[in-house]
Amino acid sequence: MSFFRSRWVDVPEGVREAAAPGLPAGFRAAGVAAGIKPSGARDVGLLVADAEATTSAARFTRSGVLAAPVVVTRERARTGALRAIAVNAGNANAATGAPGLEVAARMQAAAADAVGTTPDRVAVASTGVIGVPLDAEVVIAGLGRAAAELRRDGDGDLQAAIMTTDAFEKRATLEVQLAGGAVRLCAQAKGAGMIQPSFATLLCFVQTDAALEAETADLLLGVCVKRSFERISVDGQLSTNDTAILMASGAGGVAVSPESEDELRLGQALDALLRQLALDVVRDGEGARRTGRVVVRGGHAPDVEAAARAVANSPLVKAALYGGDPNWGRIAQAVGAALPGTAPLAVDVAIEGVQVCAAGATVDADLAALGPAVAGDEVEYVVGLPGAGHETEVFFSDLGHEYVTINAEYTT
């Protein structure tokens, strides 16, 4: 199956899936089973860029409850010059106090020692259960084993080592044609629940063998997460551990200058990559059956954003999406709850291109005929508010029985 599978992702010219898998030049990765996950699956990963000149960019959660690896990486790592990422799954190392910070710092030091760099060039990431102490010795032993298994085609093992409730892999290897030659662009991501970003969400690691200045990497990552991970919701819950990192080794021999045509082309490729990964997270929304997209247009930016979030996070809208029910009244209700007032709101609603509400009132529409449209894998809703000039979108999952089952039994 093609990586680019959503109608809501435009694939730029000159971008194609690589014929052969594997990381970009200058990168190696590994993932091992260290014993954190009760299942015995891979749970400790290591990603390394061999070149000293590697540049990077990073984004982190804005949660008020920051996990220890986020704190340690932000405070102790030079996030514009990262050469390695040490990661574990099965334990978030969040809400673990000073001992958790010590564990994250020891992970950082152990990874640096294992790959021959300094701790300030190592990022640390964790995902899993919150509020449970993480055994440093188990993780450090796992990192040592991972360091011995590093290889260029180790991205699959790294992917496995970061997954928790994910039902499928979220990774890709792309080739991007630039003026100076072809470069490789890869990513590995995880996420299926506790998804509503304040910048991005989940864990996402991106690599390219293009040569980028740190400022260029930061610009591209910042712009692209705004159109991808910032635009998704599974359950309206912001994680304590969200981390997205872009690393550029330069080992491919193609330099991307600031404000150049190649910077634009690479940015477009990164945008498409992250949008599809973001949609994969929504599609994997812990028991989800369908993916929704709500587009809201109107005259006031705060109202447009509030309405879009309200629709995307409404349990009633999400349940209707799960059941393939074109019940547009739930959309109108969600918008009204987000934008209370003393006069009726002249809201327009369309489902899959069929207008069902105009200026706040029902219109003559054949809802039965909408049945097949809302029974597909992707369903689009468009909401119009009074005025013009602003537009936003949010991608969201439905809400079904399996979500409750997964989260009711998460630690048991």
C-alpha positions in Angstrom: 0.0 0.0 0.0 1.2 3.5 -0.9 2.4 5.6 2.1 0.4 8.6 0.7 -3.1 7.3 1.0 -5.2 10.3 2.0 -7.0 12.7 -0.4 -6.1 15.5 2.0 -2.4 15.2 1.3 -0.9 16.8 -1.8 2.3 15.0 -2.9 4.7 17.5 -4.5 6.4 16.9 -7.8 9.8 15.3 -7.4 8.8 13.3 -4.3 8.4 9.5 -4.4 8.7 6.6 -2.0 12.2 5.1 -2.1 12.6 1.9 -4.0 14.6 0.4 -1.2 14.0 1.0 2.6 16.6 2.3 5.0 17.7 5.5 6.6 19.3 8.5 4.8 23.1 8.4 4.4 24.9 9.1 7.7 22.2 7.6 10.0 22.0 4.3 11.9 19.3 3.0 14.2 18.4 0.0 16.3 15.6 -1.2 18.6 15.8 -3.9 21.3 13.6 -5.6 23.9 15.0 -4.5 27.3 12.1 -5.8 29.4 10.0 -2.6 30.0 7.0 -3.8 28.1 5.3 -6.8 29.8 4.8 -8.3 26.3 8.5 -8.7 25.8 8.4 -6.6 22.6 11.1 -4.1 21.6 11.0 -1.1 23.9 14.4 0.7 23.8 15.6 2.5 20.6 18.7 4.4 19.6 19.1 6.7 16.5 22.5 8.1 15.6 23.9 10.5 13.1 27.5 9.8 12.4 28.6 13.2 11.1 29.9 15.8 13.6 28.3 18.5 11.4 24.8 17.1 11.9 22.2 19.8 12.5 18.7 19.5 14.1 15.5 21.1 15.3 13.0 20.0 17.9 9.6 20.8 19.2 8.1 19.7 22.6 4.8 19.5 24.4 3.4 22.6 26.1 1.7 20.6 28.8 2.0 22.0 32.3 3.1 18.5 33.4 6.3 17.9 31.6 7.8 14.5 31.4 11.4 14.1 32.6 12.9 13.4 29.2 11.3 16.6 27.8 12.8 18.6 30.7 16.2 17.0 30.3 16.4 17.4 26.6 15.2 21.0 26.7 17.6 22.0 29.4 20.7 19.9 28.8 20.8 19.3 25.0 21.8 21.5 22.2 18.7 20.9 20.2 20.2 22.6 17.1 23.1 20.1 17.1 21.6 16.7 18.1 23.5 13.6 17.0 21.5 10.9 18.8 18.1 10.1 20.2 17.7 7.6 23.1 14.1 6.5 23.5 12.0 4.0 25.4 8.4 2.8 25.3 6.3 1.2 27.9 7.0 3.9 30.5 6.6 7.7 30.0 8.9 8.7 32.9 6.4 11.5 33.6 5.2 12.7 37.0 8.2 10.8 38.5 9.9 13.8 40.3 13.6 14.2 40.8 14.3 10.4 40.4 12.7 10.6 37.0 15.0 13.5 36.0 18.0 11.5 37.2 17.0 8.5 35.0 16.5 10.7 31.9 19.9 12.3 32.5 21.5 8.9 32.9 19.9 7.7 29.7 21.4 10.8 28.0 24.9 10.1 29.3 24.7 6.4 28.6 23.7 7.0 24.9 26.4 9.6 24.5 29.0 7.2 25.8 27.8 4.4 23.7 27.9 6.3 20.4 30.9 8.5 21.1 29.4 11.9 21.5 28.7 14.3 24.3 25.5 14.3 26.4 24.5 17.8 25.2 24.1 16.3 21.7 21.7 13.5 22.8 17.9 13.9 23.0 15.9 11.6 25.3 12.3 10.6 24.7 9.9 8.2 26.5 6.3 7.1 26.0 4.0 4.9 28.0 2.3 4.9 31.4 2.5 8.1 33.4 3.4 8.1 37.1 5.4 4.8 37.2 9.2 5.0 38.0 11.4 4.0 35.1 14.2 1.5 36.0 17.4 3.2 34.8 19.5 0.1 34.8 17.0 -1.7 32.4 17.0 1.2 30.0 20.8 1.7 30.1 21.4 -2.0 29.4 19.0 -1.8 26.5 20.8 1.2 25.1 24.1 -0.6 25.3 22.6 -3.5 23.3 21.0 -1.2 20.8 24.4 0.6 20.2 25.9 -2.8 19.3 23.1 -3.4 16.7 23.1 0.0 15.0 22.7 -0.2 11.2 21.3 1.9 8.4 18.3 -0.4 7.8 17.5 -0.4 11.5 14.6 2.1 11.2 12.0 -0.8 11.4 13.4 -1.9 14.7 13.4 1.7 16.0 9.8 2.0 14.9 8.8 -1.1 16.8 10.7 0.2 19.9 8.6 3.4 20.2 5.1 1.9 19.7 2.6 1.5 22.6 -1.1 1.1 21.7 -0.3 1.7 18.0 -2.0 -0.8 15.8 0.3 -0.3 12.8 3.7 1.3 11.9 3.9 5.0 11.0 7.1 5.4 9.0 8.2 6.3 5.5 11.3 6.6 3.4 11.1 9.2 0.6 13.4 10.4 -2.1 13.2 14.1 -2.9 14.7 15.5 -6.1 16.4 18.9 -5.5 18.5 21.0 -7.9 21.7 19.6 -6.5 20.6 16.0 -6.6 18.3 13.6 -4.8 18.1 13.5 -1.0 16.5 11.0 1.3 13.8 11.9 3.8 12.7 9.4 6.5 10.5 9.5 9.5 9.3 7.2 12.3 6.3 8.2 14.5 4.1 6.7 17.1 0.7 7.8 18.6 -2.8 6.6 18.8 -4.3 8.0 22.0 -3.8 11.0 24.3 -3.8 13.1 21.1 -4.5 16.8 20.9 -1.4 18.8 20.3 -0.3 22.2 21.4 2.5 22.0 18.8 2.7 18.5 17.6 2.0 15.2 19.3 3.3 11.7 19.8 6.9 11.0 19.1 8.2 11.7 15.7 11.8 11.4 14.5 12.7 12.7 11.0 16.0 12.3 9.2 17.5 13.7 6.0 20.9 13.4 4.4 20.6 16.9 3.0 22.9 19.6 4.6 20.8 22.2 6.4 21.8 25.1 8.6 20.2 24.7 12.1 18.1 27.7 11.5 16.7 26.2 8.3 15.9 22.9 10.0 14.1 24.8 12.8 12.1 26.9 10.2 11.0 23.9 8.2 10.0 21.8 11.2 8.1 24.7 12.8 6.1 25.5 9.7 5.3 21.9 8.8 4.1 20.8 12.3 1.6 23.7 12.1 0.0 22.0 9.1 0.2 18.5 10.4 0.5 17.5 14.0 -1.0 20.8 15.2 -4.1 19.9 13.3 -5.1 16.6 14.7 -7.1 15.2 17.6 -8.1 11.7 18.7 -9.4 12.4 22.2 -8.7 16.1 23.0 -5.9 15.1 25.5 -2.5 16.7 25.4 0.4 14.4 26.2 3.1 15.0 28.8 5.8 13.7 26.4 5.2 15.0 22.9 8.5 15.4 21.0 9.3 15.9 17.3 12.9 16.0 16.1 14.4 16.7 12.7 18.0 15.8 12.0 20.1 16.6 8.9 23.4 14.7 8.4 24.6 16.4 5.3 26.0 13.0 4.2 24.2 13.0 0.9 26.3 15.9 -0.4 23.4 18.2 -1.3 23.3 21.5 0.6 20.0 23.4 1.0 20.6 27.1 1.2 18.2 29.4 3.1 15.5 31.0 1.0 16.4 28.9 -2.0 14.2 26.9 -4.3 15.6 23.7 -2.8 14.5 24.9 0.7 11.0 25.3 -0.7 11.0 21.8 -2.3 12.4 20.1 0.8 9.8 22.0 2.9 7.0 20.8 0.6 8.2 17.2 0.9 8.4 17.5 4.7 5.0 19.0 4.8 3.5 16.1 2.8 5.4 13.5 5.0 4.2 15.0 8.3 0.6 15.5 7.1 0.3 11.9 6.1 1.9 10.7 9.4 -0.5 13.0 11.3 -3.4 11.5 9.5 -2.1 8.0 10.2 -2.1 8.8 13.9 -5.8 9.9 13.6 -6.6 6.8 11.6 -5.0 4.7 14.3 -7.0 6.4 17.0 -7.4 3.5 19.4 -10.2 1.6 17.9 -11.1 4.2 15.3 -13.1 3.3 12.2 -13.0 6.5 10.2 -11.1 9.8 9.9 -12.9 13.2 9.8 -11.8 16.6 8.6 -13.6 19.7 9.7 -12.9 22.9 7.8 -14.2 26.2 9.3 -14.3 29.5 7.5 -15.4 32.9 8.9 -14.5 36.4 9.9 -12.7 36.0 13.3 -9.7 33.7 13.8 -10.4 32.8 17.4 -14.0 31.8 16.6 -12.9 29.8 13.6 -10.3 27.8 15.7 -12.7 27.4 18.6 -15.5 26.0 16.4 -13.1 23.6 14.6 -11.8 22.2 17.9 -15.3 21.9 19.3 -16.5 19.8 16.3 -13.4 17.7 16.3 -13.6 16.9 20.0 -17.4 16.5 20.3 -18.2 13.0 21.5 -21.5 13.3 19.7 -19.9 14.2 16.4 -17.2 11.5 16.8 -19.8 8.9 17.6 -21.8 9.9 14.5 -18.6 9.6 12.5 -18.0 6.1 13.9 -21.6 5.0 13.0 -21.6 6.6 9.5 -24.5 8.9 10.6 -24.9 12.2 8.7 -26.4 13.8 11.8 -25.4 17.4 11.2 -27.3 18.7 14.2 -24.4 17.5 16.3 -22.1 19.7 14.3 -24.3 22.7 14.8 -24.6 22.0 18.5 -20.8 21.8 18.9 -20.3 25.1 17.1 -23.0 26.8 19.2 -21.4 25.5 22.4 -18.1 26.9 21.4 -19.5 30.3 20.4 -22.4 31.2 22.8 -24.4 34.3 22.2 -27.8 36.0 22.6 -28.9 35.7 18.9 -29.1 32.7 16.6 -25.8 32.0 14.9 -26.0 32.1 11.1 -24.0 28.9 10.6 -23.6 26.9 7.4 -22.9 23.2 7.4 -22.0 20.9 4.5 -21.1 17.2 4.7 -19.1 15.7 1.8 -20.0 18.7 -0.3 -23.8 18.5 0.4 -25.2 21.6 2.2 -27.4 20.5 5.0 -27.7 23.8 6.9 -27.7 27.4 5.7 -27.6 30.5 7.9 -28.6 28.5 10.9 -31.6 26.7 9.4 -32.1 23.3 7.8 -32.2 23.1 4.0 -33.9 20.5 1.8 -31.2 17.8 1.6 -31.5 14.1 1.0 -29.7 12.9 4.2 -30.3 9.3 3.2 -28.3 9.8 0.1 -25.4 10.9 2.2 -25.2 7.5 3.8 -22.6 6.0 1.4 -20.5 9.2 1.6 -20.2 9.1 5.4 -19.6 5.4 5.4 -16.2 5.8 3.8 -12.8 5.9 5.4 -12.6 9.7 5.3 -15.5 12.2 5.8 -15.3 15.9 5.4 -17.4 18.6 7.1 -17.3 22.2 6.2 -18.7 24.9 8.5 -19.2 28.5 7.6 -19.4 31.3 10.1 -20.5 34.9 9.5 -17.8 37.0 7.8 -14.8 36.0 5.8 -11.0 36.0 5.9 -10.1 33.1 8.1 -10.0 29.4 7.6 -8.7 26.4 9.6 -8.9 22.6 9.6 -8.7 19.9 12.1 -8.4 16.1 11.4 -10.0 13.9 14.0 -10.9 10.3 14.7 -14.2 8.8 15.5 -15.2 7.4 18.9 -16.2 3.8 19.3 -16.4 1.0 21.8 -12.8 -0.1 21.4 -11.4 3.3 22.6 -13.1 2.8 26.0 -11.9 -0.8 26.2 -8.3 0.1 25.5 -8.2 3.0 28.0 -10.2 1.3 30.7 -7.6 -1.5 30.8 -4.5 0.5 30.0 -2.6 -0.4 33.2 -4.4 -3.6 34.0 
